[in-house]
Amino acid sequence: MRSGICPKCRSASVHFTRNGIRRGQAFGLTVRGAWSTAQSEDFVCTSCGYFEQYFTPGGTLQKIAEKWPLIRPANRSQPGDR
């Protein structure tokens, strides 16, 4: 999406804004477990409706890395995996 091409329909009808999607009452996104509000970059394809949202770099990403569980890739077995 950041390239201006939709990965779903291959259209060049991708639009961008910062903090364009509000969730909850605060400006930006409230991040559960990180006790902070994150700023975002929002991309929408107006041809098919596909949407991507990214946190802007900063302390919120580090807080998420510390507090949220990490999803391991399915093709890598970890000790204790079944």
PDB file of N, CA, C and O in Angstrom:
ATOM      1  N   MET A   1       0.832  -1.196   0.000  1.00  0.00           N
ATOM      2  CA  MET A   1       0.000   0.000   0.000  1.00  0.00           C
ATOM      3  C   MET A   1       0.874   1.255   0.000  1.00  0.00           C
ATOM      4  O   MET A   1       0.538   2.244  -0.653  1.00  0.00           O
ATOM      5  N   ARG A   2       1.974   1.222   0.716  1.00  0.00           N
ATOM      6  CA  ARG A   2       2.835   2.401   0.779  1.00  0.00           C
ATOM      7  C   ARG A   2       3.407   2.767  -0.582  1.00  0.00           C
ATOM      8  O   ARG A   2       3.821   3.906  -0.798  1.00  0.00           O
ATOM      9  N   SER A   3       3.430   1.814  -1.494  1.00  0.00           N
ATOM     10  CA  SER A   3       3.925   2.075  -2.851  1.00  0.00           C
ATOM     11  C   SER A   3       2.873   2.767  -3.713  1.00  0.00           C
ATOM     12  O   SER A   3       3.189   3.247  -4.802  1.00  0.00           O
ATOM     13  N   GLY A   4       1.630   2.824  -3.246  1.00  0.00           N
ATOM     14  CA  GLY A   4       0.551   3.406  -4.017  1.00  0.00           C
ATOM     15  C   GLY A   4      -0.228   2.387  -4.833  1.00  0.00           C
ATOM     16  O   GLY A   4      -1.151   2.746  -5.565  1.00  0.00           O
ATOM     17  N   ILE A   5       0.142   1.111  -4.708  1.00  0.00           N
ATOM     18  CA  ILE A   5      -0.548   0.032  -5.413  1.00  0.00           C
ATOM     19  C   ILE A   5      -1.213  -0.876  -4.379  1.00  0.00           C
ATOM     20  O   ILE A   5      -0.575  -1.296  -3.413  1.00  0.00           O
ATOM     21  N   CYS A   6      -2.486  -1.176  -4.581  1.00  0.00           N
ATOM     22  CA  CYS A   6      -3.211  -2.061  -3.667  1.00  0.00           C
ATOM     23  C   CYS A   6      -2.737  -3.501  -3.866  1.00  0.00           C
ATOM     24  O   CYS A   6      -2.721  -3.984  -4.998  1.00  0.00           O
ATOM     25  N   PRO A   7      -2.349  -4.202  -2.788  1.00  0.00           N
ATOM     26  CA  PRO A   7      -1.886  -5.589  -2.928  1.00  0.00           C
ATOM     27  C   PRO A   7      -3.013  -6.573  -3.232  1.00  0.00           C
ATOM     28  O   PRO A   7      -2.742  -7.702  -3.641  1.00  0.00           O
ATOM     29  N   LYS A   8      -4.250  -6.179  -3.046  1.00  0.00           N
ATOM     30  CA  LYS A   8      -5.387  -7.073  -3.286  1.00  0.00           C
ATOM     31  C   LYS A   8      -5.898  -6.993  -4.722  1.00  0.00           C
ATOM     32  O   LYS A   8      -6.085  -8.020  -5.374  1.00  0.00           O
ATOM     33  N   CYS A   9      -6.126  -5.760  -5.222  1.00  0.00           N
ATOM     34  CA  CYS A   9      -6.731  -5.622  -6.558  1.00  0.00           C
ATOM     35  C   CYS A   9      -5.778  -5.008  -7.582  1.00  0.00           C
ATOM     36  O   CYS A   9      -6.122  -4.912  -8.760  1.00  0.00           O
ATOM     37  N   ARG A  10      -4.592  -4.593  -7.154  1.00  0.00           N
ATOM     38  CA  ARG A  10      -3.546  -4.002  -7.999  1.00  0.00           C
ATOM     39  C   ARG A  10      -3.916  -2.620  -8.548  1.00  0.00           C
ATOM     40  O   ARG A  10      -3.278  -2.134  -9.481  1.00  0.00           O
ATOM     41  N   SER A  11      -4.933  -1.994  -7.978  1.00  0.00           N
ATOM     42  CA  SER A  11      -5.336  -0.657  -8.388  1.00  0.00           C
ATOM     43  C   SER A  11      -4.359   0.386  -7.854  1.00  0.00           C
ATOM     44  O   SER A  11      -3.695   0.168  -6.841  1.00  0.00           O
ATOM     45  N   ALA A  12      -4.280   1.512  -8.542  1.00  0.00           N
ATOM     46  CA  ALA A  12      -3.473   2.642  -8.072  1.00  0.00           C
ATOM     47  C   ALA A  12      -4.351   3.677  -7.366  1.00  0.00           C
ATOM     48  O   ALA A  12      -3.974   4.845  -7.266  1.00  0.00           O
ATOM     49  N   SER A  13      -5.503   3.259  -6.883  1.00  0.00           N
ATOM     50  CA  SER A  13      -6.434   4.162  -6.184  1.00  0.00           C
ATOM     51  C   SER A  13      -6.249   4.078  -4.674  1.00  0.00           C
ATOM     52  O   SER A  13      -7.209   3.861  -3.934  1.00  0.00           O
ATOM     53  N   VAL A  14      -5.007   4.253  -4.220  1.00  0.00           N
ATOM     54  CA  VAL A  14      -4.687   4.157  -2.792  1.00  0.00           C
ATOM     55  C   VAL A  14      -4.578   5.564  -2.220  1.00  0.00           C
ATOM     56  O   VAL A  14      -3.866   6.412  -2.758  1.00  0.00           O
ATOM     57  N   HIS A  15      -5.292   5.803  -1.122  1.00  0.00           N
ATOM     58  CA  HIS A  15      -5.286   7.101  -0.451  1.00  0.00           C
ATOM     59  C   HIS A  15      -4.677   6.942   0.942  1.00  0.00           C
ATOM     60  O   HIS A  15      -4.757   5.876   1.552  1.00  0.00           O
ATOM     61  N   PHE A  16      -4.069   8.022   1.430  1.00  0.00           N
ATOM     62  CA  PHE A  16      -3.303   7.988   2.679  1.00  0.00           C
ATOM     63  C   PHE A  16      -3.642   9.179   3.553  1.00  0.00           C
ATOM     64  O   PHE A  16      -3.890  10.279   3.059  1.00  0.00           O
ATOM     65  N   THR A  17      -3.648   8.947   4.853  1.00  0.00           N
ATOM     66  CA  THR A  17      -3.688  10.040   5.828  1.00  0.00           C
ATOM     67  C   THR A  17      -3.073   9.537   7.130  1.00  0.00           C
ATOM     68  O   THR A  17      -2.913   8.333   7.330  1.00  0.00           O
ATOM     69  N   ARG A  18      -2.738  10.459   7.996  1.00  0.00           N
ATOM     70  CA  ARG A  18      -2.267  10.097   9.341  1.00  0.00           C
ATOM     71  C   ARG A  18      -3.441  10.222  10.300  1.00  0.00           C
ATOM     72  O   ARG A  18      -4.212  11.180  10.233  1.00  0.00           O
ATOM     73  N   ASN A  19      -3.568   9.258  11.182  1.00  0.00           N
ATOM     74  CA  ASN A  19      -4.601   9.270  12.224  1.00  0.00           C
ATOM     75  C   ASN A  19      -6.005   9.428  11.644  1.00  0.00           C
ATOM     76  O   ASN A  19      -6.843  10.134  12.206  1.00  0.00           O
ATOM     77  N   GLY A  20      -6.250   8.772  10.531  1.00  0.00           N
ATOM     78  CA  GLY A  20      -7.533   8.897   9.867  1.00  0.00           C
ATOM     79  C   GLY A  20      -8.618   8.008  10.434  1.00  0.00           C
ATOM     80  O   GLY A  20      -9.801   8.249  10.191  1.00  0.00           O
ATOM     81  N   ILE A  21      -8.246   6.994  11.179  1.00  0.00           N
ATOM     82  CA  ILE A  21      -9.206   6.062  11.765  1.00  0.00           C
ATOM     83  C   ILE A  21      -9.164   6.232  13.271  1.00  0.00           C
ATOM     84  O   ILE A  21      -8.114   6.053  13.889  1.00  0.00           O
ATOM     85  N   ARG A  22     -10.298   6.577  13.868  1.00  0.00           N
ATOM     86  CA  ARG A  22     -10.375   6.725  15.328  1.00  0.00           C
ATOM     87  C   ARG A  22     -11.066   5.525  15.916  1.00  0.00           C
ATOM     88  O   ARG A  22     -12.088   5.067  15.404  1.00  0.00           O
ATOM     89  N   ARG A  23     -10.515   5.025  16.978  1.00  0.00           N
ATOM     90  CA  ARG A  23     -11.146   3.940  17.727  1.00  0.00           C
ATOM     91  C   ARG A  23     -11.185   4.367  19.178  1.00  0.00           C
ATOM     92  O   ARG A  23     -10.153   4.719  19.751  1.00  0.00           O
ATOM     93  N   GLY A  24     -12.342   4.342  19.770  1.00  0.00           N
ATOM     94  CA  GLY A  24     -12.471   4.797  21.150  1.00  0.00           C
ATOM     95  C   GLY A  24     -12.629   6.301  21.200  1.00  0.00           C
ATOM     96  O   GLY A  24     -12.946   6.928  20.188  1.00  0.00           O
ATOM     97  N   GLN A  25     -12.412   6.885  22.361  1.00  0.00           N
ATOM     98  CA  GLN A  25     -12.637   8.307  22.568  1.00  0.00           C
ATOM     99  C   GLN A  25     -11.385   9.148  22.377  1.00  0.00           C
ATOM    100  O   GLN A  25     -11.482  10.354  22.149  1.00  0.00           O
ATOM    101  N   ALA A  26     -10.213   8.535  22.468  1.00  0.00           N
ATOM    102  CA  ALA A  26      -8.966   9.298  22.379  1.00  0.00           C
ATOM    103  C   ALA A  26      -8.557   9.505  20.926  1.00  0.00           C
ATOM    104  O   ALA A  26      -8.950   8.734  20.050  1.00  0.00           O
ATOM    105  N   PHE A  27      -7.774  10.536  20.674  1.00  0.00           N
ATOM    106  CA  PHE A  27      -7.212  10.752  19.354  1.00  0.00           C
ATOM    107  C   PHE A  27      -6.140   9.704  19.127  1.00  0.00           C
ATOM    108  O   PHE A  27      -5.279   9.511  19.985  1.00  0.00           O
ATOM    109  N   GLY A  28      -6.171   9.035  18.013  1.00  0.00           N
ATOM    110  CA  GLY A  28      -5.233   7.953  17.757  1.00  0.00           C
ATOM    111  C   GLY A  28      -5.818   6.646  18.265  1.00  0.00           C
ATOM    112  O   GLY A  28      -7.017   6.563  18.530  1.00  0.00           O
ATOM    113  N   LEU A  29      -4.999   5.647  18.400  1.00  0.00           N
ATOM    114  CA  LEU A  29      -5.414   4.324  18.842  1.00  0.00           C
ATOM    115  C   LEU A  29      -4.957   4.096  20.267  1.00  0.00           C
ATOM    116  O   LEU A  29      -3.790   4.322  20.586  1.00  0.00           O
ATOM    117  N   THR A  30      -5.852   3.656  21.122  1.00  0.00           N
ATOM    118  CA  THR A  30      -5.460   3.298  22.472  1.00  0.00           C
ATOM    119  C   THR A  30      -4.928   1.873  22.430  1.00  0.00           C
ATOM    120  O   THR A  30      -5.617   0.964  21.967  1.00  0.00           O
ATOM    121  N   VAL A  31      -3.716   1.677  22.906  1.00  0.00           N
ATOM    122  CA  VAL A  31      -3.051   0.384  22.816  1.00  0.00           C
ATOM    123  C   VAL A  31      -3.194  -0.352  24.141  1.00  0.00           C
ATOM    124  O   VAL A  31      -2.613   0.046  25.150  1.00  0.00           O
ATOM    125  N   ARG A  32      -3.965  -1.418  24.126  1.00  0.00           N
ATOM    126  CA  ARG A  32      -4.219  -2.214  25.326  1.00  0.00           C
ATOM    127  C   ARG A  32      -2.915  -2.817  25.834  1.00  0.00           C
ATOM    128  O   ARG A  32      -2.142  -3.378  25.058  1.00  0.00           O
ATOM    129  N   GLY A  33      -2.678  -2.705  27.103  1.00  0.00           N
ATOM    130  CA  GLY A  33      -1.483  -3.268  27.723  1.00  0.00           C
ATOM    131  C   GLY A  33      -0.270  -2.355  27.651  1.00  0.00           C
ATOM    132  O   GLY A  33       0.681  -2.531  28.411  1.00  0.00           O
ATOM    133  N   ALA A  34      -0.290  -1.396  26.760  1.00  0.00           N
ATOM    134  CA  ALA A  34       0.851  -0.485  26.633  1.00  0.00           C
ATOM    135  C   ALA A  34       0.553   0.863  27.287  1.00  0.00           C
ATOM    136  O   ALA A  34       1.451   1.691  27.438  1.00  0.00           O
ATOM    137  N   TRP A  35      -0.707   1.086  27.677  1.00  0.00           N
ATOM    138  CA  TRP A  35      -1.137   2.301  28.357  1.00  0.00           C
ATOM    139  C   TRP A  35      -0.677   3.556  27.638  1.00  0.00           C
ATOM    140  O   TRP A  35      -0.149   4.480  28.256  1.00  0.00           O
ATOM    141  N   SER A  36      -0.878   3.581  26.340  1.00  0.00           N
ATOM    142  CA  SER A  36      -0.519   4.780  25.599  1.00  0.00           C
ATOM    143  C   SER A  36      -1.437   4.915  24.389  1.00  0.00           C
ATOM    144  O   SER A  36      -2.172   3.991  24.040  1.00  0.00           O
ATOM    145  N   THR A  37      -1.379   6.065  23.769  1.00  0.00           N
ATOM    146  CA  THR A  37      -2.125   6.311  22.546  1.00  0.00           C
ATOM    147  C   THR A  37      -1.122   6.395  21.408  1.00  0.00           C
ATOM    148  O   THR A  37      -0.145   7.141  21.481  1.00  0.00           O
ATOM    149  N   ALA A  38      -1.369   5.624  20.358  1.00  0.00           N
ATOM    150  CA  ALA A  38      -0.444   5.568  19.235  1.00  0.00           C
ATOM    151  C   ALA A  38      -0.960   6.396  18.071  1.00  0.00           C
ATOM    152  O   ALA A  38      -2.167   6.529  17.872  1.00  0.00           O
ATOM    153  N   GLN A  39      -0.047   6.941  17.320  1.00  0.00           N
ATOM    154  CA  GLN A  39      -0.379   7.619  16.079  1.00  0.00           C
ATOM    155  C   GLN A  39      -0.285   6.585  14.958  1.00  0.00           C
ATOM    156  O   GLN A  39       0.467   5.617  15.064  1.00  0.00           O
ATOM    157  N   SER A  40      -1.047   6.791  13.891  1.00  0.00           N
ATOM    158  CA  SER A  40      -1.068   5.788  12.829  1.00  0.00           C
ATOM    159  C   SER A  40      -0.956   6.417  11.457  1.00  0.00           C
ATOM    160  O   SER A  40      -1.217   7.604  11.264  1.00  0.00           O
ATOM    161  N   GLU A  41      -0.556   5.573  10.498  1.00  0.00           N
ATOM    162  CA  GLU A  41      -0.590   5.891   9.078  1.00  0.00           C
ATOM    163  C   GLU A  41      -1.636   4.969   8.469  1.00  0.00           C
ATOM    164  O   GLU A  41      -1.559   3.753   8.641  1.00  0.00           O
ATOM    165  N   ASP A  42      -2.605   5.524   7.765  1.00  0.00           N
ATOM    166  CA  ASP A  42      -3.749   4.766   7.275  1.00  0.00           C
ATOM    167  C   ASP A  42      -3.819   4.822   5.754  1.00  0.00           C
ATOM    168  O   ASP A  42      -3.716   5.894   5.159  1.00  0.00           O
ATOM    169  N   PHE A  43      -3.994   3.658   5.130  1.00  0.00           N
ATOM    170  CA  PHE A  43      -4.064   3.526   3.681  1.00  0.00           C
ATOM    171  C   PHE A  43      -5.365   2.820   3.314  1.00  0.00           C
ATOM    172  O   PHE A  43      -5.707   1.800   3.912  1.00  0.00           O
ATOM    173  N   VAL A  44      -6.092   3.357   2.336  1.00  0.00           N
ATOM    174  CA  VAL A  44      -7.346   2.756   1.878  1.00  0.00           C
ATOM    175  C   VAL A  44      -7.349   2.732   0.352  1.00  0.00           C
ATOM    176  O   VAL A  44      -7.046   3.731  -0.300  1.00  0.00           O
ATOM    177  N   CYS A  45      -7.696   1.573  -0.204  1.00  0.00           N
ATOM    178  CA  CYS A  45      -7.907   1.457  -1.637  1.00  0.00           C
ATOM    179  C   CYS A  45      -9.379   1.767  -1.908  1.00  0.00           C
ATOM    180  O   CYS A  45     -10.269   1.079  -1.409  1.00  0.00           O
ATOM    181  N   THR A  46      -9.622   2.798  -2.694  1.00  0.00           N
ATOM    182  CA  THR A  46     -11.005   3.179  -2.978  1.00  0.00           C
ATOM    183  C   THR A  46     -11.611   2.367  -4.115  1.00  0.00           C
ATOM    184  O   THR A  46     -12.774   2.569  -4.466  1.00  0.00           O
ATOM    185  N   SER A  47     -10.836   1.446  -4.698  1.00  0.00           N
ATOM    186  CA  SER A  47     -11.389   0.544  -5.717  1.00  0.00           C
ATOM    187  C   SER A  47     -12.023  -0.685  -5.082  1.00  0.00           C
ATOM    188  O   SER A  47     -13.123  -1.087  -5.460  1.00  0.00           O
ATOM    189  N   CYS A  48     -11.324  -1.287  -4.109  1.00  0.00           N
ATOM    190  CA  CYS A  48     -11.836  -2.537  -3.523  1.00  0.00           C
ATOM    191  C   CYS A  48     -12.141  -2.442  -2.030  1.00  0.00           C
ATOM    192  O   CYS A  48     -12.773  -3.337  -1.471  1.00  0.00           O
ATOM    193  N   GLY A  49     -11.694  -1.358  -1.377  1.00  0.00           N
ATOM    194  CA  GLY A  49     -11.963  -1.185   0.047  1.00  0.00           C
ATOM    195  C   GLY A  49     -10.912  -1.769   0.973  1.00  0.00           C
ATOM    196  O   GLY A  49     -11.058  -1.692   2.193  1.00  0.00           O
ATOM    197  N   TYR A  50      -9.859  -2.349   0.422  1.00  0.00           N
ATOM    198  CA  TYR A  50      -8.799  -2.900   1.266  1.00  0.00           C
ATOM    199  C   TYR A  50      -8.171  -1.770   2.070  1.00  0.00           C
ATOM    200  O   TYR A  50      -8.045  -0.644   1.588  1.00  0.00           O
ATOM    201  N   PHE A  51      -7.775  -2.089   3.319  1.00  0.00           N
ATOM    202  CA  PHE A  51      -7.315  -1.078   4.262  1.00  0.00           C
ATOM    203  C   PHE A  51      -6.102  -1.611   5.015  1.00  0.00           C
ATOM    204  O   PHE A  51      -6.091  -2.769   5.433  1.00  0.00           O
ATOM    205  N   GLU A  52      -5.094  -0.785   5.190  1.00  0.00           N
ATOM    206  CA  GLU A  52      -3.937  -1.112   6.030  1.00  0.00           C
ATOM    207  C   GLU A  52      -3.687   0.048   6.977  1.00  0.00           C
ATOM    208  O   GLU A  52      -3.893   1.212   6.635  1.00  0.00           O
ATOM    209  N   GLN A  53      -3.232  -0.303   8.188  1.00  0.00           N
ATOM    210  CA  GLN A  53      -2.931   0.718   9.189  1.00  0.00           C
ATOM    211  C   GLN A  53      -1.623   0.345   9.864  1.00  0.00           C
ATOM    212  O   GLN A  53      -1.409  -0.809  10.235  1.00  0.00           O
ATOM    213  N   TYR A  54      -0.751   1.334  10.019  1.00  0.00           N
ATOM    214  CA  TYR A  54       0.554   1.124  10.638  1.00  0.00           C
ATOM    215  C   TYR A  54       0.734   2.104  11.783  1.00  0.00           C
ATOM    216  O   TYR A  54       0.344   3.267  11.682  1.00  0.00           O
ATOM    217  N   PHE A  55       1.324   1.632  12.868  1.00  0.00           N
ATOM    218  CA  PHE A  55       1.730   2.553  13.925  1.00  0.00           C
ATOM    219  C   PHE A  55       2.936   3.332  13.425  1.00  0.00           C
ATOM    220  O   PHE A  55       3.792   2.782  12.733  1.00  0.00           O
ATOM    221  N   THR A  56       3.006   4.610  13.774  1.00  0.00           N
ATOM    222  CA  THR A  56       4.196   5.377  13.436  1.00  0.00           C
ATOM    223  C   THR A  56       5.301   4.986  14.416  1.00  0.00           C
ATOM    224  O   THR A  56       5.014   4.634  15.560  1.00  0.00           O
ATOM    225  N   PRO A  57       6.553   5.044  13.981  1.00  0.00           N
ATOM    226  CA  PRO A  57       7.641   4.660  14.875  1.00  0.00           C
ATOM    227  C   PRO A  57       7.637   5.480  16.160  1.00  0.00           C
ATOM    228  O   PRO A  57       7.298   6.664  16.160  1.00  0.00           O
ATOM    229  N   GLY A  58       8.015   4.837  17.235  1.00  0.00           N
ATOM    230  CA  GLY A  58       8.065   5.518  18.523  1.00  0.00           C
ATOM    231  C   GLY A  58       7.964   4.535  19.666  1.00  0.00           C
ATOM    232  O   GLY A  58       8.075   3.324  19.473  1.00  0.00           O
ATOM    233  N   GLY A  59       7.757   5.055  20.839  1.00  0.00           N
ATOM    234  CA  GLY A  59       7.738   4.254  22.055  1.00  0.00           C
ATOM    235  C   GLY A  59       6.629   3.225  22.121  1.00  0.00           C
ATOM    236  O   GLY A  59       6.775   2.209  22.800  1.00  0.00           O
ATOM    237  N   THR A  60       5.516   3.465  21.429  1.00  0.00           N
ATOM    238  CA  THR A  60       4.407   2.520  21.500  1.00  0.00           C
ATOM    239  C   THR A  60       4.808   1.159  20.939  1.00  0.00           C
ATOM    240  O   THR A  60       4.425   0.130  21.496  1.00  0.00           O
ATOM    241  N   LEU A  61       5.566   1.135  19.856  1.00  0.00           N
ATOM    242  CA  LEU A  61       5.990  -0.148  19.282  1.00  0.00           C
ATOM    243  C   LEU A  61       6.850  -0.938  20.273  1.00  0.00           C
ATOM    244  O   LEU A  61       6.724  -2.158  20.370  1.00  0.00           O
ATOM    245  N   GLN A  62       7.706  -0.255  20.993  1.00  0.00           N
ATOM    246  CA  GLN A  62       8.537  -0.929  21.992  1.00  0.00           C
ATOM    247  C   GLN A  62       7.677  -1.472  23.123  1.00  0.00           C
ATOM    248  O   GLN A  62       7.909  -2.583  23.599  1.00  0.00           O
ATOM    249  N   LYS A  63       6.686  -0.701  23.556  1.00  0.00           N
ATOM    250  CA  LYS A  63       5.788  -1.165  24.619  1.00  0.00           C
ATOM    251  C   LYS A  63       5.014  -2.396  24.178  1.00  0.00           C
ATOM    252  O   LYS A  63       4.832  -3.328  24.961  1.00  0.00           O
ATOM    253  N   ILE A  64       4.553  -2.408  22.925  1.00  0.00           N
ATOM    254  CA  ILE A  64       3.846  -3.580  22.407  1.00  0.00           C
ATOM    255  C   ILE A  64       4.775  -4.793  22.399  1.00  0.00           C
ATOM    256  O   ILE A  64       4.373  -5.885  22.801  1.00  0.00           O
ATOM    257  N   ALA A  65       6.010  -4.607  21.944  1.00  0.00           N
ATOM    258  CA  ALA A  65       6.978  -5.711  21.913  1.00  0.00           C
ATOM    259  C   ALA A  65       7.235  -6.281  23.304  1.00  0.00           C
ATOM    260  O   ALA A  65       7.475  -7.479  23.454  1.00  0.00           O
ATOM    261  N   GLU A  66       7.184  -5.432  24.308  1.00  0.00           N
ATOM    262  CA  GLU A  66       7.413  -5.877  25.683  1.00  0.00           C
ATOM    263  C   GLU A  66       6.187  -6.543  26.299  1.00  0.00           C
ATOM    264  O   GLU A  66       6.337  -7.465  27.101  1.00  0.00           O
ATOM    265  N   LYS A  67       4.976  -6.104  25.948  1.00  0.00           N
ATOM    266  CA  LYS A  67       3.763  -6.538  26.649  1.00  0.00           C
ATOM    267  C   LYS A  67       2.928  -7.580  25.908  1.00  0.00           C
ATOM    268  O   LYS A  67       2.299  -8.422  26.550  1.00  0.00           O
ATOM    269  N   TRP A  68       2.904  -7.548  24.588  1.00  0.00           N
ATOM    270  CA  TRP A  68       2.032  -8.448  23.827  1.00  0.00           C
ATOM    271  C   TRP A  68       2.751  -9.741  23.480  1.00  0.00           C
ATOM    272  O   TRP A  68       3.963  -9.726  23.262  1.00  0.00           O
ATOM    273  N   PRO A  69       2.029 -10.874  23.423  1.00  0.00           N
ATOM    274  CA  PRO A  69       2.646 -12.140  23.026  1.00  0.00           C
ATOM    275  C   PRO A  69       3.125 -12.082  21.572  1.00  0.00           C
ATOM    276  O   PRO A  69       2.484 -11.466  20.721  1.00  0.00           O
ATOM    277  N   LEU A  70       4.235 -12.719  21.309  1.00  0.00           N
ATOM    278  CA  LEU A  70       4.805 -12.809  19.971  1.00  0.00           C
ATOM    279  C   LEU A  70       4.231 -14.026  19.265  1.00  0.00           C
ATOM    280  O   LEU A  70       4.170 -15.109  19.849  1.00  0.00           O
ATOM    281  N   ILE A  71       3.815 -13.864  18.033  1.00  0.00           N
ATOM    282  CA  ILE A  71       3.334 -14.997  17.236  1.00  0.00           C
ATOM    283  C   ILE A  71       4.523 -15.573  16.499  1.00  0.00           C
ATOM    284  O   ILE A  71       5.197 -14.871  15.745  1.00  0.00           O
ATOM    285  N   ARG A  72       4.775 -16.829  16.712  1.00  0.00           N
ATOM    286  CA  ARG A  72       5.885 -17.508  16.052  1.00  0.00           C
ATOM    287  C   ARG A  72       5.440 -17.982  14.670  1.00  0.00           C
ATOM    288  O   ARG A  72       4.313 -18.452  14.515  1.00  0.00           O
ATOM    289  N   PRO A  73       6.305 -17.866  13.668  1.00  0.00           N
ATOM    290  CA  PRO A  73       5.951 -18.392  12.341  1.00  0.00           C
ATOM    291  C   PRO A  73       5.630 -19.878  12.421  1.00  0.00           C
ATOM    292  O   PRO A  73       6.295 -20.625  13.138  1.00  0.00           O
ATOM    293  N   ALA A  74       4.620 -20.299  11.690  1.00  0.00           N
ATOM    294  CA  ALA A  74       4.137 -21.680  11.747  1.00  0.00           C
ATOM    295  C   ALA A  74       5.170 -22.695  11.274  1.00  0.00           C
ATOM    296  O   ALA A  74       5.139 -23.845  11.712  1.00  0.00           O
ATOM    297  N   ASN A  75       6.079 -22.301  10.397  1.00  0.00           N
ATOM    298  CA  ASN A  75       7.044 -23.261   9.867  1.00  0.00           C
ATOM    299  C   ASN A  75       8.265 -23.442  10.767  1.00  0.00           C
ATOM    300  O   ASN A  75       9.147 -24.237  10.442  1.00  0.00           O
ATOM    301  N   ARG A  76       8.337 -22.743  11.863  1.00  0.00           N
ATOM    302  CA  ARG A  76       9.451 -22.898  12.810  1.00  0.00           C
ATOM    303  C   ARG A  76       8.913 -23.543  14.087  1.00  0.00           C
ATOM    304  O   ARG A  76       8.047 -22.979  14.755  1.00  0.00           O
ATOM    305  N   SER A  77       9.422 -24.705  14.415  1.00  0.00           N
ATOM    306  CA  SER A  77       8.986 -25.335  15.653  1.00  0.00           C
ATOM    307  C   SER A  77       9.808 -24.776  16.806  1.00  0.00           C
ATOM    308  O   SER A  77      11.016 -24.570  16.686  1.00  0.00           O
ATOM    309  N   GLN A  78       9.139 -24.536  17.914  1.00  0.00           N
ATOM    310  CA  GLN A  78       9.770 -24.015  19.109  1.00  0.00           C
ATOM    311  C   GLN A  78       9.766 -25.108  20.178  1.00  0.00           C
ATOM    312  O   GLN A  78       8.884 -25.967  20.172  1.00  0.00           O
ATOM    313  N   PRO A  79      10.733 -25.091  21.091  1.00  0.00           N
ATOM    314  CA  PRO A  79      10.685 -26.077  22.185  1.00  0.00           C
ATOM    315  C   PRO A  79       9.340 -25.994  22.895  1.00  0.00           C
ATOM    316  O   PRO A  79       8.897 -24.911  23.276  1.00  0.00           O
ATOM    317  N   GLY A  80       8.704 -27.126  23.067  1.00  0.00           N
ATOM    318  CA  GLY A  80       7.419 -27.169  23.750  1.00  0.00           C
ATOM    319  C   GLY A  80       6.231 -27.079  22.825  1.00  0.00           C
ATOM    320  O   GLY A  80       5.099 -27.287  23.261  1.00  0.00           O
ATOM    321  N   ASP A  81       6.460 -26.767  21.520  1.00  0.00           N
ATOM    322  CA  ASP A  81       5.353 -26.738  20.571  1.00  0.00           C
ATOM    323  C   ASP A  81       4.847 -28.137  20.316  1.00  0.00           C
ATOM    324  O   ASP A  81       5.604 -29.104  20.403  1.00  0.00           O
ATOM    325  N   ARG A  82       3.590 -28.247  20.007  1.00  0.00           N
ATOM    326  CA  ARG A  82       3.015 -29.558  19.690  1.00  0.00           C
ATOM    327  C   ARG A  82       2.718 -29.658  18.227  1.00  0.00           C
ATOM    328  O   ARG A  82       2.228 -30.689  17.765  1.00  0.00           O
TER     329      ARG A  82
END
